[in-house]
Amino acid sequence: MSRGKKKKVVLAYSGGLDTSVILKWLQETHDCEVIAFCADLGQGEDLQAIKAKAKKLGVKKVYVEDLREIFVKDYVFPMLRGNAMYEGCYLLGTSIARPLIARRQAEIAIREGAEAVSHGATGKGNDQVRFELTYTALAPNLKIIAPWREWTMGSRRELIEYADRHGIPVTVTKAKPYSMDLNLFHVSYEGGILEDPWKSPPEEIFQMTVSPEKAPNKPLEVEIGYEAGNPVSVDGKRMSPASLLAHLNKLGGRHGIGRVDLVENRYVGMKSRGVYETPGGTILHVAHRGVESLTMDREVLHLRDSFIPRFADLIYNGYWFSPEREMIQTAIDAAQQDVSGTARVKLYKGSCTLAGRKSKHSLYRLDIATFEDDQVYNQKDAEGFIRLNALRLKIRAQRKKATT
């Protein structure tokens, strides 16, 4: 690099409190040229206003990219094919967004000849791991600047004060200091007033769903069509991945579907309270399970289910671009080839329940499963099956009796 030429840093920029402060801090502390990158993942914000805000803060180049279809097709849907759910209830809406943002950020850094990338994740959270594992997996030569691990500010209240001093407009206030992350798949809330796990989240924080108590008194049934494990239609109408998810978000949101209040185990070792809304994702999770129940072989289904905790952990912990996640994904996708059909779900006051399922690939045979007379299944065959499977239990019982 020629003498006097400023170093370039690509910042993952959302326009919120943390990254707005970081943008100014990078310029002051590292004396660098900041290139801002804002990914449109369906957060519903005025991204042009965010771009203008970055330019007012001294940024010459701002990338704003619509990644909604890529996000749903190449990240959300592969995750849903594996039924990933962290600690039994979190559908990983924040976790799955980070590898896409970080990948695109690293690609921009390489294109711009930047020396470093930067993010707004704190030193206590999971996002720092997710961003940095992705940078390292895809662009290992880039330097990583993590301001929360460098500066002396230790709370969002101090960031608000810094923003006030530097004339940085922010939406977070001292009266409402909780953090929110929104994308097309979900919205999450943490920190501030939510840090007491005994207190219920205030109703006014929710963005995507109405309170189940205020949802319609009449249930709504929705039919979702699947092809090879991916949802392709709603009520017979084919849609693109992002359009389909957005549509289900609206339907689920009206009926209060997908709220989760979780005290989770962060990868860095502490417990954290998170509140989530995932209306469309919850519907797709239930519907997908319904089609799978008809179409997947028992042993394949059980083997795939054994992958779910590990698969979910890898996504939560930031290992999307790891060989082990890719290996598990390959196995999951192989098991999804015949997962085609239609699931009907009922939405009612916060609950999403399976109401029906059908498929041309169904392994369900009425002529075998029926409790009426049939000419296929010989019930006497069960006697030898049970005797052989009970043999070890019989031997164990006889040993126990002989030694007492």
N, C-alpha and C positions, 0 to 999 in steps of 0.2 A: 504494500500500500504506500502511495506517495505521501511525503511529509505534509502535514496540515490537513489532510483529508479526514473528515470525521468518520468514525466507525458507524456502521448501520446495525440497528436492532429492530427486529420484527416483533411487535407486541400483539398478543391476542387481546383485542380491545372490544369491550361490550358497551362502553359509554357509561357504565355505572360508577359507583364511588371508588372502588378499589383500583380499577384500571385507569380511571381518569386521573387519580392521584399519581399512580405509577407512571403514566405518560409524562407528567411534569417532572417527577422525581428522576426519571431516567435522563432527561435532558439536563437537569441540574447536576446530578451526581456523577453520571458517566460521560457527560459532554458528548453525546452521540446524536446521530440522526435517527429519529424514531419513525418507523413505517408501521402504521396501524392496520390490523387485519380484523375485520368484523364478519363473522359467518352468520348468514341468515338460515337458522334452523327452525324457523317458524315461531320465533318468540313474539311476533306481532308488534314489534316496535318500529318506529320511524327510523329506518337505517340511514336515510339521507340526512336526517337531523343529527344522528350520531356521527356521521361522516363530517358534517359541518362543525360539530363540536370539537372533533379531533383537530381540524384545521385551525380553529380559533386558538387551540392550545399549542400551536406551532408545528403541527405535522404537515409536511409537504405532500406526502403520498399516503393515500388511504385505500385499501382494498375492501370492497363490500361485495360479497359473493352469495348468491342464492344456492344453497346446498340442500334444500329441503328434500328433493326427490332422491338424491344420493344418500342422504341421512337415513331416510326410511327404508329404501330398497337395499342398501348395502350394509347397513348397521343395525337398524331396528328389526327388520324382518329376519335376518340371520339369527339374532338373539332370541326372537320369539319362536323361531323354529325349534330352538332348544329348550323352550319353556323356562328360561333363566329367571330365577327369583331369589334374591339374596335374603338369607335368614328367614325364608318362608313367606315374605310379604312384600319386599321391595322389588319393583319391576325395573330398576336400574336406569331410570331416565336421564339422570345427570351423568352417570358412569359411561353410558354408551355414546354420549355426545362428544366427550373429550378426545378420543382417538381421532375422530374426523377433523375436529378443529386443529389439533396439534399436527396432524399429517399435512393439512393444507398450509398451515403456518410455516412448516419446515420447507415445503415446496416453494413458497414465496420467498423465503429467506435465501434459498439456493439461487433462485432466479434473479434476485436483487443483489446478489453478492454480499449479503449481510454476514457479519461475523457471529451474531448471537440472536437468540430468541428469548422472549420474556413472557411471563404469565402473571396473573393476579391471584394465584392460589396461595393460601396461608401455609405456614410451616406446621400447622396442626392438622391439616386436612388431608383427604385422599386425592384431591385434584392435582396437587403438586406431583404426586407419584404418576398419575395417569398421563399428564402432559409430558413429564420428563422421560418416562419409559418409552413413549412414542417417539419423541425427538431422538433418543439414543438408538432406537431400533431402526429408524429410517434415515437419520442424518447425524451420525455419531460425531462428526467433526464440529458441529455447531456448539458454541458456548451457550450456557443457560444462565440467565439472570433471573433470580427469584427474589424480588424486593422484600417480601415479607420475612425472608431469612437474613436480610442485610440491614434494613433500616432499624431505627430505634423505636419507631412507633409500634405500639403493642396492642392497639384496639381500634375498632372502627370509629369510636368517639374521637380518637386522636386524628384519624384520617379526615373526619368531618371538619375538625379544627384546621387542619392543614389546607383543606379545600377552601375554607373560608378565607384564610390568609392569602391564598394565591388566586382568589377570584374564580375558582372552578365550580361551575354549577353542578349540583348533585341532587338526586331525588330522595336519598336516604336522610332521615333526620334523627336527632337525638331522641325525639319522642317516639319514633318508630324505627328502631335500629336493627330489626331482623333482616336477614339476607334472603334473597329470592333468586332462583334460577329457573328460567322458563324456556322450553322448546316445544316442538310440535308433538312430542311424545308425552311430556309431563311438565309439572311445575313443582319445585321444591322450596321449602322454607326452613330456615334454621337460624340459631343465634338469638340474641336479644331476649325478647319476652318469651321465647320458646325454650329457653335453657333450663327452666324448671319443669322436669318431666311430669310433675303432679298437676300442673295447670293445663287446662284444655286450650287448644289453639283458638284464638278469637275468630268468630265467624267472618269478620271483615277481611281477613287475610286471603281467603280463597278466591282464586281467579277463574278457574275452569269449571267448577261444579257448584250447583246450588246445594243448600243443606238438604239432606234426605228428608227431613221433616217437611220441607217446603216443596218437595218434588211433586209432580202430578199424582193424583189419587188413582189414576188408571194406568196399568202397566203397558209397556210397549214391547212388541216382539219384533226382532230384527233377524234377517237371514243373511249369513255371510258365506260366500262361496270361496272355496280353496282349490288351489292347484299346486301339487308337489310341496305342500306345507306353507304356501304363501297365500294370504287373502287377496282376492282379485275382484270381488264384487260385493255390493251391499244391496239386498232386496232385488237381486237380478241385474243391477246396473254395474257394469264394469267401470273401474276407476283406476287412476294411477296410484302408486303407493302413498304419496303424500296427500292426495285428494281423499283417498279412502280413510286414512287415519284422521284427517281433519274433520271429515263428516261424522265419524264415530265419536270423536271428541265432543261434538255438538250434541249428538243424541245422548251420549252417556252423561255429559255435563248437566243436561236438563233434568236427568233423573238421579243426580247425586251419586253417580258411579265412580269408584276408584280412589276414594280418600283413604290414606294410610297414615297412622301416627306411630312412629317406630323409634325405639332406642336401639341403635345399631352399633356394631363393633367396627370401628374404623381400622384400616390397615395399619395405621401408625400406632395403634395400641390402646387408644382410649375409646370410651363409649360416647356416643353423640345422639342427641334427639333430633330427628328429622320428621317433617310433616310433608306429605306428598299428595298430589292429585294426578292420576293417570287414567282418565275415563276411557279413551279409546283403547289403550293398551290392556286394560282389564277385560274389556269385551273380547278383544282378540285372543287373550290368553284362555279364557273360558271356551270360546268357540273352537279354537285350535285343538284343545284337549278333547272336545266332543267329536271332531272328525277323526282324530287319532284313535279314539276308542273303537271305532268301527273298522279302521283300515290297517292298523299296525299289528303285526304278529306279536303274540304275547312275549316271547323271549326277547325280541328286538326292542319292544316297548320298555320292558323291565331293564334291559341293559342300557338303553338310552337314558332312562330315568336315573340310573346310577351315576351318569355323568353330570346331572343337573347341578348338584352342590359345587362341584369343582368348576364347572363352566361358569356359574354365577360368580364364584369367587374370583376367577380370572378377569372377568369383565369389571367387577367392582374394584379390584385392586390395580387395574390399569394394564393388564397384559393382553390387550386385544391383538397387538402385533407380535405375539409370541408363537413359537413353534407348537407349544402344547395346546394353545387355544385353536390354532389352525387345524391341528390333528383331530381334536374333539369335534370341531365344526364339520370336518370332512365326514366323520362317522355319523353325526347328527343328520347331515344333509342326505347321506345315502339312505338313512332310515325314513326320509320324508318323501321318497319318490312316488309312493302310492297314497300319500295323504292328500287326497283330492275328494271333494264333496261339498256338502252344505250343512252348516250348523245353524240352528234357530235358538236365539237366546232371548230371555225375558228380562227387561229392565224395569225395576220397581223400587223406588225409595231407597236407593243406595245399594241394592243387591242386583247382581247379574247372575242369572241361573240358566243352565242349559235346558231348553224346552224340547229339542228334537235334533236329530241328525240323520243324514242319508248320504249314500255314496255308491257309485257304480263299482268302486273298488272294495266294497264292504266284504269283510270276512265273517260277518254275522250271518248265520244260517238259521232261519226260523224252523226249517224242517228238522234241525238237530237240537236247537235250544228249547223247543216247545215242551210244555208240560202235558200236552195232549198226546194221543197215540201217535207214534211215528214208526217208520220202517227203516230208520238209519242207525239209531243208537241202540245197542244191546246193553241194557242196564246190568245184566249179569257180569259183563266185562269189568265192571267197577270192583267186583269182589276181589279178584286177583290183584288188581292195581293197588287197592288199599292194603291187602295182606303184604305185598312186597315192600311198600313204602313204610309200613308199620313194623317191619321185621327188626330194625335196629332198636326201636322203642321197646319191643317185646324182650329182646336180649338184655337190654339195660335194666328193665324192670326185674327180670329173673336174677340177674347178678345182685341187684340191690337186696332182693328177698333172701338170697343165699348167704349174704354176708351180714345179715342182721339177726 
